[in-house]
Amino acid sequence: MALIRLDKLVRYFVYLTIFNVFAAVAFTTPVIIPQLAFPLKLTIWPGTWMFIAYFVFLIVGVLGTLGWAVLLDLIRRITGVESCDRFLAITSIVLVEVPVYTQTSLMFTAGYIGGTYAFATQVGSSLITYIIGPLVIPIGVSIFIYLVGTLLGLMNVVFILSDRRSSAATSASIAAES
């Protein structure tokens, strides 16, 4: 089993958090471009999807990666375990980070396109639903993939904690034999 040091994994999550903060700032800059009319499109369905996508990104993309960094660092400090399964850790990072950007991008796109049609031309809601409909299934798939990544991360945490118990039991049995 290939291992990765927990302090290195924590560093990866901190770097992702910083990257996601810069991305969140970059995502807000189009709001100041009047031709895009974001404030107006955010007020009507499905333009509200842009608003929801942004807050999902802030909560899951920024606070989520920060939460993983804090959790793994606390586990490292409390248990004294220094490494974990590399495959689970890297797979979890990828299956958490990529779907966040996918889901956010697709929801934002659906909200922007739908909001544009709803605001500018007063197109009916069934036509707007038909236009943005193909984006809904990939959004759901990306959320599912994110959940799989989270479960792999939690599985890694369980393995870290069980590794601590097994190493503590081994240490205790070695000390008892001495």
C-alpha positions in Angstrom: 0.0 0.0 0.0 1.5 3.3 -1.1 1.3 6.0 1.6 1.2 9.8 1.7 2.2 11.9 4.6 -0.7 13.6 6.3 1.1 16.9 6.5 1.6 16.8 2.7 -2.1 16.0 2.2 -3.1 18.8 4.5 -0.9 21.1 2.4 -2.7 20.0 -0.8 -6.1 20.8 0.7 -4.8 24.2 1.9 -3.4 25.0 -1.6 -6.8 24.0 -3.1 -8.5 26.3 -0.6 -6.3 29.2 -1.7 -6.8 28.4 -5.4 -10.6 28.2 -4.8 -10.7 31.5 -3.0 -8.9 33.2 -6.0 -11.4 31.4 -8.3 -14.3 32.7 -6.2 -13.0 36.2 -6.5 -12.5 35.8 -10.3 -16.1 34.5 -10.6 -17.5 37.7 -9.1 -15.7 40.0 -11.5 -18.2 39.6 -14.4 -20.9 41.1 -12.2 -19.3 44.6 -12.8 -19.6 44.3 -16.6 -22.9 46.0 -17.4 -23.4 44.3 -20.8 -23.7 40.9 -19.0 -26.6 42.2 -16.9 -25.9 39.7 -14.0 -27.8 41.7 -11.4 -31.0 41.6 -13.5 -30.7 38.0 -14.6 -30.2 36.9 -11.0 -33.6 38.1 -10.0 -35.6 35.6 -12.2 -35.8 31.9 -12.6 -33.5 30.2 -13.8 -31.0 33.0 -13.4 -31.2 32.3 -9.7 -29.2 29.1 -10.5 -26.1 31.4 -10.9 -26.6 32.7 -7.4 -27.0 29.1 -6.0 -24.0 27.9 -8.0 -21.8 30.6 -6.5 -22.8 29.9 -3.0 -22.4 26.1 -3.5 -18.9 26.9 -4.8 -18.1 29.0 -1.7 -19.5 26.4 0.7 -18.3 23.2 -0.9 -15.3 24.4 -2.9 -13.8 26.9 -0.4 -15.0 25.9 3.0 -15.1 22.2 2.1 -11.4 22.0 1.2 -10.6 24.0 4.2 -12.6 21.7 6.3 -10.8 18.7 5.0 -7.4 20.4 5.7 -8.5 21.1 9.3 -9.9 17.7 9.9 -6.9 15.8 8.6 -4.5 18.1 10.5 -6.5 17.6 13.7 -6.4 13.8 13.2 -2.7 13.9 12.6 -2.1 15.9 15.7 -4.4 14.0 18.0 -3.6 10.5 16.9 0.0 10.9 16.0 -0.5 9.0 12.7 1.7 10.5 10.1 0.6 8.8 6.8 -2.5 7.5 5.1 -3.4 5.6 1.9 -2.2 7.5 -1.1 -4.7 6.2 -3.6 -7.7 7.0 -1.4 -6.3 10.5 -0.6 -5.5 11.5 -4.2 -8.7 10.0 -5.6 -10.7 11.8 -2.9 -9.1 15.1 -3.8 -9.8 14.6 -7.5 -13.3 13.4 -7.0 -14.1 16.3 -4.8 -12.4 19.2 -6.7 -13.3 18.3 -10.3 -17.1 17.9 -9.7 -17.2 21.2 -7.7 -16.0 23.1 -10.8 -18.1 21.0 -13.1 -21.3 21.4 -11.1 -20.7 25.1 -10.6 -19.9 25.8 -14.2 -22.9 23.9 -15.5 -25.3 25.5 -13.0 -23.9 28.9 -13.8 -24.3 28.3 -17.5 -27.8 27.0 -17.2 -28.7 30.0 -15.0 -27.1 32.5 -17.4 -28.6 31.1 -20.5 -32.0 30.6 -18.9 -31.9 34.0 -17.2 -31.0 35.7 -20.5 -34.0 34.1 -22.3 -36.4 34.7 -19.4 -35.3 38.4 -19.0 -34.7 39.6 -22.5 -37.3 37.8 -24.6 -40.0 36.7 -22.1 -39.7 33.1 -23.4 -42.0 30.7 -21.7 -40.7 28.5 -18.8 -41.3 25.3 -20.7 -39.0 26.4 -23.6 -36.4 27.6 -21.1 -36.6 24.2 -19.4 -36.1 22.5 -22.7 -33.1 24.7 -23.5 -31.3 24.2 -20.2 -32.5 20.6 -19.7 -29.4 18.9 -21.1 -27.3 20.5 -18.4 -29.4 19.1 -15.5 -28.2 15.4 -15.7 -24.5 16.3 -15.8 -25.1 18.5 -12.7 -26.6 15.6 -10.9 -23.8 13.3 -12.0 -21.2 15.7 -10.8 -22.9 15.9 -7.4 -22.9 12.1 -7.2 -19.2 12.0 -8.1 -18.6 14.6 -5.4 -20.4 12.4 -2.9 -18.3 9.4 -3.9 -15.1 11.5 -3.4 -16.4 12.5 0.1 -17.1 8.9 1.0 -13.6 7.9 -0.1 -12.2 10.7 2.1 -14.3 9.5 5.0 -13.1 6.0 4.4 -9.5 7.2 4.5 -10.2 8.9 7.8 -11.7 5.6 9.2 -8.5 3.8 8.0 -6.3 6.4 9.6 -8.2 6.0 12.9 -8.1 2.2 12.7 -4.4 2.4 11.9 -3.9 4.3 15.1 -5.8 1.7 17.1 -3.9 -1.2 15.5 -0.5 0.6 16.0 -1.5 1.4 19.6 -2.5 -2.2 20.3 0.8 -3.4 18.7 2.7 -0.9 20.9 0.8 -2.0 24.0 1.4 -5.7 23.3 5.1 -5.0 22.7 5.3 -3.1 26.0 3.5 -5.8 27.9 5.9 -8.5 26.6 9.0 -6.5 27.7 
